[in-house]
Amino acid sequence: MARPFRCPKCGSHDYAIVLTGCNLTNATLEEMLTWDEEQQDYVSGGSVVVDSEGMENEGATAVCAECEEDVTEAVRQYEASQEPATEA
């Protein structure tokens, strides 16, 4: 059984992957809108890719969901440790 990722700063298991420079094919996006009483208007929380046929991106970073630290290298190490060993 796999062990969960743990943020080296705060110990949280949750993180987000942020992709930059994306080109999407046949994508479905979701945009969350919340009412801002002060502005008397809806405010966008940004768009999220729900699904796509294809995606190319220039780069990616990982951010801890709890403390918002950059955990890119820690996630790379975690993912490498989860890969099954190949037989020679």
C-alpha positions as CSV (number, residue, x, y, z in Angstrom):
1,M,0.0,0.0,0.0
2,A,1.3,3.4,-0.9
3,R,2.2,6.0,1.7
4,P,0.7,9.5,1.3
5,F,2.8,12.5,0.4
6,R,3.8,14.7,3.4
7,C,4.7,18.4,3.1
8,P,8.2,18.8,4.6
9,K,7.1,22.2,6.0
10,C,3.8,21.5,7.7
11,G,3.1,17.8,7.3
12,S,-0.1,18.1,5.2
13,H,-0.9,15.4,2.7
14,D,-2.7,17.6,0.2
15,Y,-1.1,19.6,-2.6
16,A,-2.0,21.2,-5.9
17,I,-0.2,21.0,-9.2
18,V,-0.1,24.3,-11.1
19,L,0.5,24.0,-14.8
20,T,1.8,27.0,-16.8
21,G,1.7,27.8,-20.5
22,C,-1.1,25.3,-21.3
23,N,-2.5,24.5,-24.7
24,L,-5.7,22.5,-24.3
25,T,-7.7,20.4,-26.8
26,N,-11.4,19.9,-26.4
27,A,-11.3,21.1,-22.8
28,T,-14.1,21.4,-20.2
29,L,-13.5,24.2,-17.7
30,E,-15.2,25.1,-14.5
31,E,-15.4,28.6,-13.1
32,M,-16.6,29.2,-9.6
33,L,-18.4,32.6,-9.1
34,T,-19.1,34.0,-5.7
35,W,-21.2,37.0,-4.8
36,D,-19.3,39.9,-3.3
37,E,-21.7,42.0,-1.2
38,E,-19.3,44.9,-1.0
39,Q,-18.8,45.1,-4.8
40,Q,-22.4,44.1,-5.5
41,D,-21.1,41.8,-8.2
42,Y,-19.9,38.3,-8.8
43,V,-16.2,37.6,-8.4
44,S,-14.5,34.8,-10.3
45,G,-12.4,32.3,-8.4
46,G,-10.6,31.4,-11.6
47,S,-11.1,28.5,-14.0
48,V,-10.3,24.9,-13.4
49,V,-9.7,22.3,-16.1
50,V,-12.2,19.5,-15.5
51,D,-11.3,17.4,-18.5
52,S,-9.5,17.6,-21.8
53,E,-8.5,15.4,-24.8
54,G,-5.0,16.7,-24.7
55,M,-2.8,19.2,-22.9
56,E,0.6,20.5,-23.4
57,N,2.3,22.7,-20.9
58,E,5.6,24.6,-20.4
59,G,6.1,23.7,-16.8
60,A,4.5,22.6,-13.5
61,T,5.0,23.4,-9.8
62,A,3.5,21.8,-6.8
63,V,2.1,23.9,-3.9
64,C,1.1,22.6,-0.5
65,A,-2.7,23.0,0.1
66,E,-2.2,23.9,3.7
67,C,0.9,26.2,4.1
68,E,1.1,27.2,0.4
69,E,4.9,26.4,0.2
70,D,6.4,25.3,-3.1
71,V,6.8,21.5,-2.7
72,T,7.8,20.7,-6.3
73,E,11.0,18.9,-5.4
74,A,9.4,17.0,-2.5
75,V,6.6,15.8,-4.8
76,R,9.1,14.7,-7.4
77,Q,10.9,12.7,-4.8
78,Y,7.6,11.3,-3.5
79,E,6.5,10.2,-7.0
80,A,9.9,8.6,-7.7
81,S,9.7,6.6,-4.5
82,Q,6.2,5.4,-5.5
83,E,7.2,4.0,-8.9
84,P,7.3,0.2,-8.9
85,A,10.8,-1.4,-9.3
86,T,11.4,-2.7,-12.8
87,E,12.8,-6.2,-13.3
88,A,16.1,-6.5,-15.2
